[in-house]
C-alpha cells in the first residue's frame, strides 16, 4: 500500500520554508475502494471519500495531530505527525491524509496513504504516525 | 495499490495502532510506504555519459 507526498504537499513545503502558510498536521480519513494514488491528487480517494469521525458524514472536522522533527538518516530530516482519531460510528477506514486545514473540504492535501481496510466499531480509535523523510 | 513513481522525498511511511474502545491496542505497524526509486542501470550510464 502506498503513501506519497502529493504536488500540493510540495507547495505547502516551499511556502512553509518562506515562513508562510499553515502547518499540515490535520489528520483526515476516508472509506471505500481506493485507486492508485497520484501526485496530482488533492483529496482522499478517487472521489470524495473523506469522512468525519462517524465514518459517514462528508462534512465535519479533521483531527489536529502533534508534529515533531525526527532523525531517520540525517539530523532532523523527518517531519512526523502523530494523530489519534476516534470513530463515533462503525466502518472500514481505507485511506488517510494530512491537510493544512482542520475542516473537511477545506485546505490543501500534504500527504495521503491508502491501505488495507481497518475495521472500526464505534468508540475505537486509530493512532496514526506519519513520517516524511526529506533526505538526499 | 501502486503509486505513481516520482522522487520528491526519500521515503514516507504511515504506521497505525488500533485502540479499541476497551483499551486494547493492536499495533498494525507500517501500513503504507513510499521509497524513492533508485536510478536504473541505463539511467546511471546515461547520466555518467552526459557528465
N, CA and C atoms of all chains as a GROMACS GRO file, in nm:
protein
  561
    1UNK      N    1   0.083  -0.119   0.000
    1UNK     CA    2   0.000   0.000   0.000
    1UNK      C    3   0.088   0.125   0.000
    2UNK      N    4   0.033   0.226  -0.052
    2UNK     CA    5   0.118   0.340  -0.087
    2UNK      C    6   0.090   0.464  -0.005
    3UNK      N    7   0.194   0.541   0.010
    3UNK     CA    8   0.182   0.674   0.067
    3UNK      C    9   0.268   0.765  -0.018
    4UNK      N   10   0.228   0.887  -0.036
    4UNK     CA   11   0.313   0.980  -0.109
    4UNK      C   12   0.285   1.124  -0.070
    5UNK      N   13   0.387   1.204  -0.090
    5UNK     CA   14   0.374   1.347  -0.076
    5UNK      C   15   0.320   1.397  -0.209
    6UNK      N   16   0.203   1.454  -0.210
    6UNK     CA   17   0.143   1.497  -0.337
    6UNK      C   18   0.200   1.632  -0.379
    7UNK      N   19   0.167   1.674  -0.499
    7UNK     CA   20   0.220   1.801  -0.550
    7UNK      C   21   0.181   1.919  -0.460
    8UNK      N   22   0.059   1.915  -0.410
    8UNK     CA   23   0.016   2.023  -0.319
    8UNK      C   24   0.101   2.023  -0.193
    9UNK      N   25   0.154   1.907  -0.158
    9UNK     CA   26   0.243   1.899  -0.043
    9UNK      C   27   0.374   1.970  -0.067
   10UNK      N   28   0.421   1.966  -0.192
   10UNK     CA   29   0.542   2.043  -0.226
   10UNK      C   30   0.516   2.192  -0.213
   11UNK      N   31   0.397   2.232  -0.258
   11UNK     CA   32   0.357   2.372  -0.247
   11UNK      C   33   0.358   2.415  -0.101
   12UNK      N   34   0.300   2.331  -0.016
   12UNK     CA   35   0.297   2.363   0.128
   12UNK      C   36   0.439   2.373   0.183
   13UNK      N   37   0.523   2.280   0.141
   13UNK     CA   38   0.660   2.276   0.193
   13UNK      C   39   0.737   2.404   0.162
   14UNK      N   40   0.735   2.443   0.035
   14UNK     CA   41   0.811   2.563  -0.002
   14UNK      C   42   0.751   2.688   0.062
   15UNK      N   43   0.620   2.689   0.075
   15UNK     CA   44   0.554   2.803   0.139
   15UNK      C   45   0.596   2.814   0.286
   16UNK      N   46   0.605   2.699   0.351
   16UNK     CA   47   0.645   2.698   0.493
   16UNK      C   48   0.790   2.742   0.509
   17UNK      N   49   0.875   2.703   0.414
   17UNK     CA   50   1.015   2.746   0.420
   17UNK      C   51   1.023   2.898   0.414
   18UNK      N   52   0.932   2.958   0.339
   18UNK     CA   53   0.927   3.104   0.330
   18UNK      C   54   0.861   3.167   0.453
   19UNK      N   55   0.815   3.083   0.547
   19UNK     CA   56   0.753   3.136   0.667
   19UNK      C   57   0.607   3.169   0.650
   20UNK      N   58   0.546   3.112   0.547
   20UNK     CA   59   0.405   3.139   0.520
   20UNK      C   60   0.324   3.009   0.530
   21UNK      N   61   0.196   3.022   0.508
   21UNK     CA   62   0.110   2.904   0.506
   21UNK      C   63   0.078   2.850   0.644
   22UNK      N   64   0.013   2.733   0.644
   22UNK     CA   65  -0.032   2.669   0.768
   22UNK      C   66   0.022   2.528   0.771
   23UNK      N   67   0.061   2.485   0.889
   23UNK     CA   68   0.122   2.352   0.902
   23UNK      C   69   0.020   2.242   0.870
   24UNK      N   70   0.062   2.141   0.794
   24UNK     CA   71  -0.030   2.033   0.753
   24UNK      C   72  -0.033   1.920   0.856
   25UNK      N   73  -0.088   1.949   0.973
   25UNK     CA   74  -0.090   1.848   1.078
   25UNK      C   75  -0.230   1.797   1.112
   26UNK      N   76  -0.323   1.824   1.023
   26UNK     CA   77  -0.461   1.783   1.047
   26UNK      C   78  -0.491   1.651   0.975
   27UNK      N   79  -0.526   1.551   1.054
   27UNK     CA   80  -0.545   1.416   1.001
   27UNK      C   81  -0.690   1.391   0.962
   28UNK      N   82  -0.705   1.345   0.838
   28UNK     CA   83  -0.837   1.306   0.791
   28UNK      C   84  -0.836   1.160   0.750
   29UNK      N   85  -0.952   1.100   0.742
   29UNK     CA   86  -0.961   0.960   0.697
   29UNK      C   87  -1.081   0.942   0.606
   30UNK      N   88  -1.082   0.829   0.536
   30UNK     CA   89  -1.191   0.803   0.445
   30UNK      C   90  -1.220   0.655   0.435
   31UNK      N   91  -1.326   0.625   0.363
   31UNK     CA   92  -1.371   0.487   0.348
   31UNK      C   93  -1.389   0.455   0.199
   32UNK      N   94  -1.414   0.329   0.170
   32UNK     CA   95  -1.445   0.292   0.033
   32UNK      C   96  -1.325   0.243  -0.045
   33UNK      N   97  -1.354   0.196  -0.167
   33UNK     CA   98  -1.249   0.142  -0.254
   33UNK      C   99  -1.156   0.252  -0.302
   34UNK      N  100  -1.026   0.223  -0.296
   34UNK     CA  101  -0.927   0.320  -0.338
   34UNK      C  102  -0.870   0.284  -0.474
   35UNK      N  103  -0.816   0.383  -0.542
   35UNK     CA  104  -0.744   0.360  -0.667
   35UNK      C  105  -0.601   0.408  -0.650
   36UNK      N  106  -0.521   0.390  -0.753
   36UNK     CA  107  -0.381   0.429  -0.745
   36UNK      C  108  -0.365   0.575  -0.706
   37UNK      N  109  -0.285   0.599  -0.604
   37UNK     CA  110  -0.260   0.736  -0.561
   37UNK      C  111  -0.174   0.807  -0.665
   38UNK      N  112  -0.208   0.929  -0.695
   38UNK     CA  113  -0.135   1.009  -0.792
   38UNK      C  114  -0.081   1.134  -0.725
   39UNK      N  115   0.031   1.182  -0.776
   39UNK     CA  116   0.090   1.301  -0.718
   39UNK      C  117   0.002   1.423  -0.738
   40UNK      N  118  -0.088   1.416  -0.834
   40UNK     CA  119  -0.177   1.529  -0.861
   40UNK      C  120  -0.303   1.526  -0.774
   41UNK      N  121  -0.317   1.426  -0.694
   41UNK     CA  122  -0.436   1.417  -0.608
   41UNK      C  123  -0.444   1.536  -0.513
   42UNK      N  124  -0.565   1.583  -0.492
   42UNK     CA  125  -0.586   1.695  -0.400
   42UNK      C  126  -0.676   1.658  -0.284
   43UNK      N  127  -0.724   1.535  -0.283
   43UNK     CA  128  -0.810   1.490  -0.175
   43UNK      C  129  -0.792   1.342  -0.154
   44UNK      N  130  -0.864   1.288  -0.058
   44UNK     CA  131  -0.854   1.146  -0.029
   44UNK      C  132  -0.941   1.066  -0.125
   45UNK      N  133  -0.886   0.954  -0.174
   45UNK     CA  134  -0.965   0.866  -0.255
   45UNK      C  135  -0.979   0.911  -0.399
   46UNK      N  136  -1.039   0.824  -0.481
   46UNK     CA  137  -1.060   0.857  -0.623
   46UNK      C  138  -1.165   0.965  -0.640
   47UNK      N  139  -1.256   0.971  -0.545
   47UNK     CA  140  -1.358   1.076  -0.546
   47UNK      C  141  -1.359   1.135  -0.407
   48UNK      N  142  -1.466   1.189  -0.367
   48UNK     CA  143  -1.472   1.247  -0.233
   48UNK      C  144  -1.512   1.139  -0.133
   49UNK      N  145  -1.415   1.079  -0.072
   49UNK     CA  146  -1.444   0.971   0.023
   49UNK      C  147  -1.406   1.008   0.165
   50UNK      N  148  -1.359   1.129   0.184
   50UNK     CA  149  -1.320   1.167   0.320
   50UNK      C  150  -1.444   1.171   0.409
   51UNK      N  151  -1.426   1.121   0.529
   51UNK     CA  152  -1.538   1.110   0.621
   51UNK      C  153  -1.504   1.175   0.756
   52UNK      N  154  -1.614   1.214   0.824
   52UNK     CA  155  -1.599   1.265   0.960
   52UNK      C  156  -1.577   1.145   1.054
   53UNK      N  157  -1.570   1.170   1.182
   53UNK     CA  158  -1.544   1.063   1.277
   53UNK      C  159  -1.655   0.958   1.282
   54UNK      N  160  -1.773   0.991   1.233
   54UNK     CA  161  -1.880   0.890   1.231
   54UNK      C  162  -1.868   0.795   1.112
   55UNK      N  163  -1.769   0.821   1.028
   55UNK     CA  164  -1.739   0.740   0.909
   55UNK      C  165  -1.851   0.743   0.805
   56UNK      N  166  -1.938   0.840   0.817
   56UNK     CA  167  -2.048   0.856   0.721
   56UNK      C  168  -2.050   0.998   0.662
   57UNK      N  169  -2.053   1.097   0.748
   57UNK     CA  170  -2.068   1.235   0.703
   57UNK      C  171  -1.947   1.281   0.622
   58UNK      N  172  -1.974   1.359   0.520
   58UNK     CA  173  -1.865   1.413   0.437
   58UNK      C  174  -1.830   1.556   0.476
   59UNK      N  175  -1.887   1.599   0.587
   59UNK     CA  176  -1.850   1.729   0.644
   59UNK      C  177  -1.811   1.708   0.789
   60UNK      N  178  -1.742   1.804   0.845
   60UNK     CA  179  -1.701   1.791   0.984
   60UNK      C  180  -1.557   1.835   1.000
   61UNK      N  181  -1.489   1.773   1.094
   61UNK     CA  182  -1.354   1.817   1.126
   61UNK      C  183  -1.252   1.705   1.118
   62UNK      N  184  -1.132   1.744   1.085
   62UNK     CA  185  -1.017   1.654   1.094
   62UNK      C  186  -0.961   1.664   1.236
   63UNK      N  187  -0.861   1.581   1.263
   63UNK     CA  188  -0.802   1.578   1.397
   63UNK      C  189  -0.663   1.640   1.392
   64UNK      N  190  -0.643   1.744   1.471
   64UNK     CA  191  -0.511   1.808   1.475
   64UNK      C  192  -0.413   1.717   1.547
   65UNK      N  193  -0.304   1.686   1.481
   65UNK     CA  194  -0.204   1.599   1.539
   65UNK      C  195  -0.093   1.677   1.607
   66UNK      N  196   0.006   1.603   1.652
   66UNK     CA  197   0.124   1.663   1.714
   66UNK      C  198   0.243   1.640   1.622
   67UNK      N  199   0.307   1.748   1.583
   67UNK     CA  200   0.419   1.735   1.489
   67UNK      C  201   0.553   1.752   1.559
   68UNK      N  202   0.651   1.680   1.509
   68UNK     CA  203   0.788   1.692   1.557
   68UNK      C  204   0.883   1.671   1.440
   69UNK      N  205   1.009   1.707   1.462
   69UNK     CA  206   1.112   1.671   1.366
   69UNK      C  207   1.189   1.553   1.424
   70UNK      N  208   1.218   1.456   1.342
   70UNK     CA  209   1.286   1.336   1.386
   70UNK      C  210   1.407   1.312   1.296
   71UNK      N  211   1.491   1.222   1.341
   71UNK     CA  212   1.609   1.186   1.263
   71UNK      C  213   1.595   1.044   1.211
   72UNK      N  214   1.593   1.029   1.078
   72UNK     CA  215   1.590   0.896   1.016
   72UNK      C  216   1.729   0.861   0.963
   73UNK      N  217   1.780   0.945   0.875
   73UNK     CA  218   1.914   0.923   0.819
   73UNK      C  219   2.009   1.038   0.852
   74UNK      N  220   1.955   1.158   0.844
   74UNK     CA  221   2.032   1.278   0.871
   74UNK      C  222   1.957   1.358   0.977
   75UNK      N  223   2.028   1.430   1.061
   75UNK     CA  224   1.966   1.502   1.172
   75UNK      C  225   1.846   1.585   1.126
   76UNK      N  226   1.732   1.560   1.190
   76UNK     CA  227   1.609   1.636   1.164
   76UNK      C  228   1.562   1.630   1.019
   77UNK      N  229   1.583   1.518   0.954
   77UNK     CA  230   1.542   1.506   0.813
   77UNK      C  231   1.396   1.462   0.798
   78UNK      N  232   1.330   1.436   0.910
   78UNK     CA  233   1.197   1.375   0.903
   78UNK      C  234   1.091   1.461   0.970
   79UNK      N  235   0.984   1.484   0.897
   79UNK     CA  236   0.867   1.553   0.952
   79UNK      C  237   0.768   1.447   0.998
   80UNK      N  238   0.736   1.447   1.127
   80UNK     CA  239   0.647   1.343   1.182
   80UNK      C  240   0.523   1.406   1.242
   81UNK      N  241   0.410   1.343   1.217
   81UNK     CA  242   0.284   1.385   1.279
   81UNK      C  243   0.217   1.261   1.339
   82UNK      N  244   0.179   1.273   1.465
   82UNK     CA  245   0.105   1.167   1.533
   82UNK      C  246  -0.035   1.221   1.564
   83UNK      N  247  -0.136   1.148   1.523
   83UNK     CA  248  -0.274   1.192   1.544
   83UNK      C  249  -0.362   1.071   1.574
   84UNK      N  250  -0.444   1.084   1.674
   84UNK     CA  251  -0.536   0.976   1.711
   84UNK      C  252  -0.678   1.022   1.681
   85UNK      N  253  -0.746   0.943   1.599
   85UNK     CA  254  -0.881   0.980   1.555
   85UNK      C  255  -0.977   0.871   1.604
   86UNK      N  256  -1.082   0.909   1.671
   86UNK     CA  257  -1.175   0.814   1.732
   86UNK      C  258  -1.307   0.811   1.655
   87UNK      N  259  -1.349   0.690   1.622
   87UNK     CA  260  -1.473   0.672   1.546
   87UNK      C  261  -1.594   0.681   1.638
   88UNK      N  262  -1.697   0.748   1.589
   88UNK     CA  263  -1.823   0.752   1.662
   88UNK      C  264  -1.928   0.665   1.594
   89UNK      N  265  -1.884   0.595   1.490
   89UNK     CA  266  -1.971   0.500   1.420
   89UNK      C  267  -1.884   0.387   1.369
   90UNK      N  268  -1.947   0.284   1.318
   90UNK     CA  269  -1.872   0.168   1.269
   90UNK      C  270  -1.840   0.184   1.120
   91UNK      N  271  -1.727   0.126   1.079
   91UNK     CA  272  -1.693   0.131   0.937
   91UNK      C  273  -1.552   0.085   0.914
   92UNK      N  274  -1.511   0.086   0.786
   92UNK     CA  275  -1.377   0.042   0.747
   92UNK      C  276  -1.300   0.160   0.689
   93UNK      N  277  -1.191   0.194   0.752
   93UNK     CA  278  -1.107   0.304   0.706
   93UNK      C  279  -1.006   0.250   0.605
   94UNK      N  280  -0.997   0.314   0.491
   94UNK     CA  281  -0.909   0.265   0.383
   94UNK      C  282  -0.809   0.369   0.333
   95UNK      N  283  -0.821   0.491   0.380
   95UNK     CA  284  -0.733   0.597   0.332
   95UNK      C  285  -0.722   0.703   0.441
   96UNK      N  286  -0.607   0.769   0.444
   96UNK     CA  287  -0.587   0.877   0.542
   96UNK      C  288  -0.491   0.979   0.482
   97UNK      N  289  -0.498   1.100   0.534
   97UNK     CA  290  -0.411   1.204   0.482
   97UNK      C  291  -0.393   1.317   0.580
   98UNK      N  292  -0.297   1.403   0.549
   98UNK     CA  293  -0.271   1.522   0.630
   98UNK      C  294  -0.303   1.645   0.547
   99UNK      N  295  -0.368   1.741   0.610
   99UNK     CA  296  -0.409   1.864   0.544
   99UNK      C  297  -0.364   1.986   0.625
  100UNK      N  298  -0.366   2.102   0.559
  100UNK     CA  299  -0.329   2.223   0.630
  100UNK      C  300  -0.450   2.299   0.683
  101UNK      N  301  -0.564   2.232   0.690
  101UNK     CA  302  -0.686   2.293   0.744
  101UNK      C  303  -0.763   2.186   0.819
  102UNK      N  304  -0.825   2.222   0.930
  102UNK     CA  305  -0.892   2.124   1.015
  102UNK      C  306  -1.032   2.088   0.965
  103UNK      N  307  -1.086   2.168   0.875
  103UNK     CA  308  -1.223   2.146   0.830
  103UNK      C  309  -1.227   2.059   0.703
  104UNK      N  310  -1.304   1.952   0.707
  104UNK     CA  311  -1.317   1.865   0.590
  104UNK      C  312  -1.372   1.948   0.472
  105UNK      N  313  -1.309   1.931   0.358
  105UNK     CA  314  -1.350   2.006   0.239
  105UNK      C  315  -1.272   2.135   0.221
  106UNK      N  316  -1.189   2.167   0.319
  106UNK     CA  317  -1.111   2.290   0.310
  106UNK      C  318  -0.962   2.257   0.316
  107UNK      N  319  -0.882   2.353   0.272
  107UNK     CA  320  -0.738   2.339   0.283
  107UNK      C  321  -0.676   2.256   0.173
  108UNK      N  322  -0.548   2.226   0.193
  108UNK     CA  323  -0.469   2.156   0.092
  108UNK      C  324  -0.415   2.026   0.147
  109UNK      N  325  -0.413   1.926   0.059
  109UNK     CA  326  -0.360   1.794   0.096
  109UNK      C  327  -0.208   1.797   0.093
  110UNK      N  328  -0.147   1.743   0.195
  110UNK     CA  329   0.000   1.735   0.203
  110UNK      C  330   0.048   1.595   0.167
  111UNK      N  331  -0.007   1.494   0.232
  111UNK     CA  332   0.030   1.357   0.204
  111UNK      C  333  -0.092   1.268   0.219
  112UNK      N  334  -0.095   1.159   0.141
  112UNK     CA  335  -0.206   1.066   0.150
  112UNK      C  336  -0.154   0.924   0.144
  113UNK      N  337  -0.230   0.834   0.204
  113UNK     CA  338  -0.192   0.693   0.204
  113UNK      C  339  -0.317   0.607   0.193
  114UNK      N  340  -0.307   0.502   0.113
  114UNK     CA  341  -0.414   0.402   0.111
  114UNK      C  342  -0.358   0.273   0.168
  115UNK      N  343  -0.446   0.194   0.225
  115UNK     CA  344  -0.400   0.074   0.298
  115UNK      C  345  -0.515  -0.024   0.309
  116UNK      N  346  -0.480  -0.146   0.353
  116UNK     CA  347  -0.582  -0.249   0.374
  116UNK      C  348  -0.683  -0.198   0.477
  117UNK      N  349  -0.809  -0.231   0.456
  117UNK     CA  350  -0.916  -0.177   0.540
  117UNK      C  351  -0.892  -0.204   0.688
  118UNK      N  352  -0.914  -0.101   0.768
  118UNK     CA  353  -0.907  -0.114   0.915
  118UNK      C  354  -1.050  -0.101   0.965
  119UNK      N  355  -1.102  -0.210   1.017
  119UNK     CA  356  -1.241  -0.212   1.061
  119UNK      C  357  -1.253  -0.158   1.204
  120UNK      N  358  -1.341  -0.062   1.218
  120UNK     CA  359  -1.361   0.001   1.348
  120UNK      C  360  -1.505  -0.010   1.392
  121UNK      N  361  -1.522  -0.024   1.523
  121UNK     CA  362  -1.654  -0.012   1.584
  121UNK      C  363  -1.661   0.125   1.650
  122UNK      N  364  -1.779   0.168   1.684
  122UNK     CA  365  -1.793   0.296   1.750
  122UNK      C  366  -1.712   0.297   1.880
  123UNK      N  367  -1.634   0.399   1.898
  123UNK     CA  368  -1.550   0.410   2.018
  123UNK      C  369  -1.407   0.365   1.997
  124UNK      N  370  -1.382   0.295   1.886
  124UNK     CA  371  -1.245   0.256   1.854
  124UNK      C  372  -1.168   0.376   1.796
  125UNK      N  373  -1.037   0.370   1.810
  125UNK     CA  374  -0.951   0.478   1.759
  125UNK      C  375  -0.839   0.421   1.674
  126UNK      N  376  -0.784   0.506   1.590
  126UNK     CA  377  -0.659   0.474   1.522
  126UNK      C  378  -0.558   0.583   1.556
  127UNK      N  379  -0.442   0.539   1.605
  127UNK     CA  380  -0.332   0.632   1.624
  127UNK      C  381  -0.243   0.623   1.501
  128UNK      N  382  -0.243   0.728   1.422
  128UNK     CA  383  -0.161   0.734   1.300
  128UNK      C  384  -0.028   0.802   1.330
  129UNK      N  385   0.077   0.751   1.269
  129UNK     CA  386   0.207   0.818   1.275
  129UNK      C  387   0.260   0.832   1.133
  130UNK      N  388   0.262   0.956   1.085
  130UNK     CA  389   0.317   0.984   0.952
  130UNK      C  390   0.462   1.024   0.966
  131UNK      N  391   0.544   0.976   0.876
  131UNK     CA  392   0.684   1.018   0.869
  131UNK      C  393   0.719   1.048   0.724
  132UNK      N  394   0.761   1.171   0.699
  132UNK     CA  395   0.806   1.209   0.565
  132UNK      C  396   0.953   1.246   0.575
  133UNK      N  397   1.036   1.173   0.502
  133UNK     CA  398   1.181   1.188   0.514
  133UNK      C  399   1.234   1.273   0.398
  134UNK      N  400   1.287   1.390   0.433
  134UNK     CA  401   1.343   1.482   0.333
  134UNK      C  402   1.494   1.464   0.324
  135UNK      N  403   1.538   1.345   0.299
  135UNK     CA  404   1.681   1.323   0.292
  135UNK      C  405   1.724   1.320   0.146
  136UNK      N  406   1.854   1.333   0.124
  136UNK     CA  407   1.905   1.329  -0.013
  136UNK      C  408   1.896   1.189  -0.071
  137UNK      N  409  -0.192  -0.110  -0.352
  137UNK     CA  410  -0.201  -0.034  -0.476
  137UNK      C  411  -0.066   0.027  -0.512
  138UNK      N  412  -0.041   0.042  -0.636
  138UNK     CA  413   0.084   0.101  -0.679
  138UNK      C  414   0.076   0.253  -0.666
  139UNK      N  415   0.191   0.312  -0.667
  139UNK     CA  416   0.195   0.457  -0.660
  139UNK      C  417   0.271   0.507  -0.782
  140UNK      N  418   0.229   0.620  -0.834
  140UNK     CA  419   0.300   0.679  -0.946
  140UNK      C  420   0.442   0.713  -0.903
  141UNK      N  421   0.536   0.676  -0.984
  141UNK     CA  422   0.676   0.695  -0.948
  141UNK      C  423   0.719   0.841  -0.960
  142UNK      N  424   0.778   0.890  -0.854
  142UNK     CA  425   0.840   1.021  -0.859
  142UNK      C  426   0.934   1.032  -0.741
  143UNK      N  427   1.021   1.128  -0.742
  143UNK     CA  428   1.126   1.130  -0.643
  143UNK      C  429   1.126   1.253  -0.555
  144UNK      N  430   1.011   1.289  -0.502
  144UNK     CA  431   1.002   1.412  -0.426
  144UNK      C  432   1.071   1.405  -0.291
  145UNK      N  433   1.056   1.296  -0.222
  145UNK     CA  434   1.119   1.276  -0.093
  145UNK      C  435   1.187   1.140  -0.093
  146UNK      N  436   1.275   1.120   0.003
  146UNK     CA  437   1.346   0.994   0.005
  146UNK      C  438   1.253   0.879   0.042
  147UNK      N  439   1.174   0.900   0.144
  147UNK     CA  440   1.080   0.797   0.183
  147UNK      C  441   0.968   0.858   0.266
  148UNK      N  442   0.859   0.784   0.277
  148UNK     CA  443   0.748   0.826   0.361
  148UNK      C  444   0.680   0.701   0.411
  149UNK      N  445   0.634   0.708   0.534
  149UNK     CA  446   0.567   0.590   0.592
  149UNK      C  447   0.447   0.634   0.674
  150UNK      N  448   0.355   0.541   0.688
  150UNK     CA  449   0.242   0.561   0.778
  150UNK      C  450   0.228   0.437   0.863
  151UNK      N  451   0.232   0.459   0.995
  151UNK     CA  452   0.214   0.349   1.090
  151UNK      C  453   0.081   0.369   1.161
  152UNK      N  454   0.022   0.259   1.207
  152UNK     CA  455  -0.108   0.270   1.273
  152UNK      C  456  -0.119   0.174   1.390
  153UNK      N  457  -0.186   0.223   1.492
  153UNK     CA  458  -0.220   0.141   1.608
  153UNK      C  459  -0.370   0.156   1.630
  154UNK      N  460  -0.440   0.044   1.635
  154UNK     CA  461  -0.582   0.048   1.668
  154UNK      C  462  -0.596   0.046   1.820
  155UNK      N  463  -0.675   0.137   1.871
  155UNK     CA  464  -0.702   0.139   2.014
  155UNK      C  465  -0.851   0.112   2.031
  156UNK      N  466  -0.882  -0.010   2.073
  156UNK     CA  467  -1.023  -0.047   2.084
  156UNK      C  468  -1.088   0.027   2.201
  157UNK      N  469  -1.220   0.027   2.196
  157UNK     CA  470  -1.296   0.100   2.297
  157UNK      C  471  -1.262   0.054   2.438
  158UNK      N  472  -1.230  -0.075   2.453
  158UNK     CA  473  -1.197  -0.128   2.586
  158UNK      C  474  -1.051  -0.104   2.625
  159UNK      N  475  -0.976  -0.033   2.540
  159UNK     CA  476  -0.837  -0.001   2.571
  159UNK      C  477  -0.736  -0.095   2.510
  160UNK      N  478  -0.783  -0.204   2.451
  160UNK     CA  479  -0.692  -0.297   2.384
  160UNK      C  480  -0.623  -0.229   2.267
  161UNK      N  481  -0.493  -0.250   2.256
  161UNK     CA  482  -0.416  -0.189   2.147
  161UNK      C  483  -0.372  -0.296   2.048
  162UNK      N  484  -0.388  -0.267   1.920
  162UNK     CA  485  -0.344  -0.358   1.814
  162UNK      C  486  -0.248  -0.280   1.725
  163UNK      N  487  -0.120  -0.312   1.738
  163UNK     CA  488  -0.019  -0.241   1.660
  163UNK      C  489  -0.011  -0.301   1.520
  164UNK      N  490  -0.053  -0.225   1.421
  164UNK     CA  491  -0.050  -0.273   1.282
  164UNK      C  492   0.085  -0.248   1.216
  165UNK      N  493   0.169  -0.173   1.283
  165UNK     CA  494   0.300  -0.141   1.224
  165UNK      C  495   0.285  -0.050   1.104
  166UNK      N  496   0.370  -0.070   1.007
  166UNK     CA  497   0.372   0.014   0.887
  166UNK      C  498   0.262  -0.030   0.791
  167UNK      N  499   0.167   0.056   0.764
  167UNK     CA  500   0.056   0.018   0.676
  167UNK      C  501   0.069   0.077   0.536
  168UNK      N  502   0.160   0.171   0.518
  168UNK     CA  503   0.184   0.227   0.384
  168UNK      C  504   0.326   0.280   0.379
  169UNK      N  505   0.386   0.268   0.260
  169UNK     CA  506   0.526   0.310   0.248
  169UNK      C  507   0.556   0.361   0.106
  170UNK      N  508   0.642   0.460   0.100
  170UNK     CA  509   0.696   0.508  -0.028
  170UNK      C  510   0.848   0.513  -0.017
  171UNK      N  511   0.916   0.461  -0.116
  171UNK     CA  512   1.061   0.474  -0.125
  171UNK      C  513   1.094   0.533  -0.261
  172UNK      N  514   1.178   0.635  -0.263
  172UNK     CA  515   1.218   0.694  -0.390
  172UNK      C  516   1.291   0.588  -0.473
  173UNK      N  517   1.247   0.566  -0.594
  173UNK     CA  518   1.311   0.464  -0.677
  173UNK      C  519   1.457   0.498  -0.703
  174UNK      N  520   1.542   0.396  -0.703
  174UNK     CA  521   1.682   0.416  -0.737
  174UNK      C  522   1.694   0.420  -0.890
  175UNK      N  523   1.789   0.498  -0.942
  175UNK     CA  524   1.807   0.503  -1.088
  175UNK      C  525   1.839   0.365  -1.144
  176UNK      N  526   1.786   0.339  -1.260
  176UNK     CA  527   1.819   0.212  -1.325
  176UNK      C  528   1.962   0.217  -1.378
  177UNK      N  529   2.013   0.101  -1.417
  177UNK     CA  530   2.150   0.095  -1.472
  177UNK      C  531   2.161   0.184  -1.595
  178UNK      N  532   2.059   0.179  -1.681
  178UNK     CA  533   2.061   0.261  -1.803
  178UNK      C  534   2.063   0.409  -1.767
  179UNK      N  535   1.981   0.447  -1.669
  179UNK     CA  536   1.977   0.587  -1.629
  179UNK      C  537   2.111   0.631  -1.571
  180UNK      N  538   2.176   0.543  -1.496
  180UNK     CA  539   2.307   0.578  -1.439
  180UNK      C  540   2.412   0.592  -1.549
  181UNK      N  541   2.405   0.504  -1.649
  181UNK     CA  542   2.501   0.512  -1.760
  181UNK      C  543   2.481   0.641  -1.840
  182UNK      N  544   2.356   0.674  -1.868
  182UNK     CA  545   2.325   0.796  -1.943
  182UNK      C  546   2.376   0.918  -1.866
  183UNK      N  547   2.352   0.918  -1.734
  183UNK     CA  548   2.398   1.031  -1.652
  183UNK      C  549   2.550   1.038  -1.655
  184UNK      N  550   2.614   0.922  -1.647
  184UNK     CA  551   2.761   0.921  -1.647
  184UNK      C  552   2.816   0.970  -1.781
  185UNK      N  553   2.751   0.929  -1.890
  185UNK     CA  554   2.796   0.970  -2.023
  185UNK      C  555   2.776   1.120  -2.046
  186UNK      N  556   2.673   1.175  -1.984
  186UNK     CA  557   2.643   1.315  -2.006
  186UNK      C  558   2.717   1.407  -1.909
  187UNK      N  559   2.792   1.349  -1.817
  187UNK     CA  560   2.862   1.431  -1.719
  187UNK      C  561   3.002   1.469  -1.769
   0.00000   0.00000   0.00000
